Amino acid sequence: MFHVVEARLRDGVAGFLKARYGVEMAVVIEQPKQASFGELALPVAFSLAKAMKKAPRAIAEEIAANLPAIPGIASVEVAGGGYLNVRLDRGAYAMGLLAGGDVAAAATAGKTIVEHTNINPNKAAHIGHLRNSVLGDTFVRMLRGMGRTVEVQNYIDNTGVQVADVVVGFHYLEKKSLADVQALIASERFDYYCWDLYARTSAYYGGHPEAIQWRKDTLHEIEQGVGEIAELAHVVADAVVECHLTTMWRLGIGYDVLPRESEILHLQFWATAYEQLKERGAIYFVEEGKNKGCWVMAAGHFRESATGDETDDDSKVIVRSNGTVTYVGKDIAYQMWKFGLLGKDFHYRPLRTYPDGHVVYVATDTAAQEGLHFGGGTEVYNVIDSRQSYLQDVVVAGLRALGYTDQAEHSIHFSYEMVALSPRTCVELGIPLSEEDKKKPYVEVSGRKGLGVKADDLIDKLIEKARVEVDSRHEGKPEEERAKIATQISIGALRYFLLKFTRNTVIAFDLQEALSFEGETGPYVQYAAVRARNILRKLAERGEVLPDFAAVLDEAWMARQLGEENFWQLLLAASKSGKALESALSVGEPAAMARYAFQLAQAFNAFYHDYPILAEENAEKRTFLLWLAVYFQRQLQETLENVLGIPVPEYM
């Protein structure tokens, strides 16, 4: 609602300036330094002073005296050297909320594609992957909350080096046949098995450098897509992807479609992109030097500092001398498909139906379900860690070099920093540390070395610790119920911890901090939402029902209650979810929404402590307090469940 009133004010002032002064300008709205100054402030007079050759205060006075009435605005007052302080009509504002004036924005044209998770399908997901997925999933929720049409993609690199290394481990080190591997898939945690095998294969390369040829041969067979090695890679990758989908759904994370790298090759996506890149001079063939026989992209396309005298070392190889395409080359083709620039599409088949009924589809190279189309977005967000910034720059440069300037401008790298572990969390998870590591603020993990924490193990450990707390508080509750509550608290703790830091912050995940019921944590915010709902439960236990607020409350009634400044400030805090969402999206920071949820929880807890709602004797005031409690409860639940993906338990 607050952002709706802001928009009305911005449009009203802009229209007035154009009509009266012939000036077209973007109207800036600020937050006053003190609540007593009003709810909004306009510095517009300062922007006009030079052109109008008048003192800002004189301009402000003229605007205040002549500005037409704007719905929801009670007054516009001149302050200081020329500020315009704006006060809202409290009664009208509250009635707007009662009527549902803070609902989601209307849908906008075009489709936004968000690609996230993108785990190599060669082993179990780890904590670093969780940050990617939680950030991506929350950003999707934020976009949808503002009425955007969003398609969620999870790119599966099933022909890459990491998959090849696991296949090398099965085929060359363990001498396992395709049937042997299929039996493993059916009998145990296959992604965990691959985790250990991947680490062993990587270690084997270190002691046997000649074995790198196995990797090269395996990669070649995978790219060709024929033979037992290729089939083994296909089976391994598909099985691990299924494990990843199960892991991510534990956090409420799902997808619309899984494009696969194998289909980018088999359906000639890359071949089509390759021809365009050559025809338009985006890449060139190297006749001599380090990159002899390769097709490369000149550094001038993706480095602002390039001088035009680049060497082979400055350029990026797109196609190797043996004819195989690099990762970034395939990613250029994939990005072109996302924007609908290839004139091609995958075939699709349903892969899984989630418990909520949503179906995720996977790309295939053979005709499957007809009438399905994905891709063709107007903007694309790639959620990939900051270490991939250079390669993302090359992908955008490829689009620009092909002449797709608009699409290049709407290709956004949604980057983030790594996740490490606190030393005490390593100890709790059984990860051995050296004395030196124990003194560090955080410990980095490495999947290649097998040092790290699997995502499922981390979730299980959180649930185990949360269960101890739940059991101590609710021993008499049914076993299944307590297990569900502990799981919900754990998911809230994990998601909130991964979200509360800005994307450019390195996270040191700490189990104890994440699960704390005090401070800026998921359980603290969940507890506020549970408290709000408990007021309604206690009301029902007394045999009472909520009043019909729409029939009882009117604008004058609301204005009387909101004359108490504390009530007004509480209502403002609770009603700024739309404003918070708008602001968070403008800077691309899910952390801003996590912070808003925390502030909302703080405001509710202050309200809960200061006003014994059900014990209030004044009938009018009690009705208002109940309405405010219901509104808080709705806002907390909406922000947690729909935007942050954090469940609200029945009790805590």
TAWO-V971632 format. One record per helix or strand of 3 or more residues. SS is the DSSP state (a for helix, b for strand). FROM is the first residue (numbers start at 0). TO is the last residue. If there is no record, write none. Layout:
ss->SS from->FROM to->TO
ss->SS from->FROM to->TO
This chain:
ss->a from->1 to->20
ss->a from->34 to->36
ss->b from->39 to->41
ss->a from->43 to->51
ss->a from->55 to->65
ss->b from->72 to->78
ss->b from->82 to->87
ss->a from->89 to->97
ss->b from->110 to->114
ss->a from->126 to->144
ss->b from->148 to->152
ss->a from->160 to->172
ss->a from->177 to->186
ss->a from->189 to->206
ss->a from->208 to->223
ss->a from->227 to->248
ss->a from->260 to->265
ss->a from->268 to->278
ss->b from->294 to->296
ss->a from->298 to->300
ss->a from->311 to->313
ss->b from->315 to->318
ss->a from->326 to->337
ss->b from->346 to->352
ss->b from->358 to->363
ss->b from->378 to->382
ss->a from->385 to->400
ss->a from->404 to->408
ss->b from->410 to->413
ss->b from->418 to->420
ss->a from->422 to->427
ss->a from->434 to->437
ss->a from->454 to->472
ss->a from->478 to->498
ss->b from->506 to->508
ss->a from->510 to->514
ss->a from->521 to->540
ss->a from->548 to->551
ss->a from->554 to->561
ss->a from->564 to->573
ss->a from->576 to->586
ss->a from->589 to->609
ss->a from->612 to->614
ss->a from->618 to->643
